[in-house]
């Protein structure tokens, strides 16, 4: 398990903090494609029972993205802005698949002890999508971490410019609730627009994304 | 109840997707590839039907075919078109996810630089393995 204590992190070495900001990306969830093409921008809206977020990121290169995220944290009743960055550690392209491994990190406007870092990876073909993530979250209230797994199947192979559909299963666990929460969702995208809608029968997960 | 709503949305979506397949503006081909002699004399595989649709009515152009690895997702391939169309000498781009090939029509006065083309794909997240000028119209 990745764990850096607040004291160790901030102790007397701001370089460590800077290192985390630059090298590790912080995210609140797995984002589909956290880095765009070189020069590309992405706007995201995400809402679930823990928080609502509005996120914009820009990718100066295909290797990393920089962004700002406004978060309404329902669980801890906080509102703040995150500076987020994601770095592509490795990408494997084959004829029929693509795999990615990312480092991610964020620093909150709330305080210097409010930050996240972690990693996530994905692998997909035109029929199958899998991903995982682990995020260590440090807040003013308490520190915890989140793990997430996703598995998806495309019922048909859409061509370029078609409406694409994915039937997905998401499994999440955080150390606050300390239990795996598994539920289905649907991912739809066409052109520059993507939406994910899911529910565990007690709350909705909604994720909207636009690229330009 | 919420599961039910999701289950209703899904078949509706499939219906919309099938409708799009029937009447959509994008042409779909099951891909019957043939050997085609490129400008430099080498043989390359192209889908004749798709290629003929692509060049229909076109003149004064150089047609480039690119074999691409990692081009499995429409949403992730959007940058290919966007980046190429920034070049004023690009007339038309066609992305084919099923064969992993991209056709690019340049104006005839474009000097083709294969490294430049490969870098555009790299910047978009894919790997261009082969760049061939297949026709000068």
Interface residues (C-beta under 8 A of the other chain):
Chain A: X32 X33 X35 X36 X37 X38 X39 X40 X61 X62 X91 X92 X93 X94 X95 X96 X97 X98 X124 X125 X126 X155 X156 X157 X158 X159 X160 X161 X162 X163 X164 X165 X167 X184 X185 X186 X188 X189 X190 X191 X192 X194 X197 X198 X199 X201 X204 X211
Chain B: X1 X2 X3 X5 X6 X9 X10 X13 X14 X16 X17 X20 X21 X24 X25 X26 X28 X69 X70 X71 X72 X73 X74 X75 X76 X77 X78 X79 X82 X83 X95 X96 X97 X98 X100 X122 X123 X124 X125 X126 X127
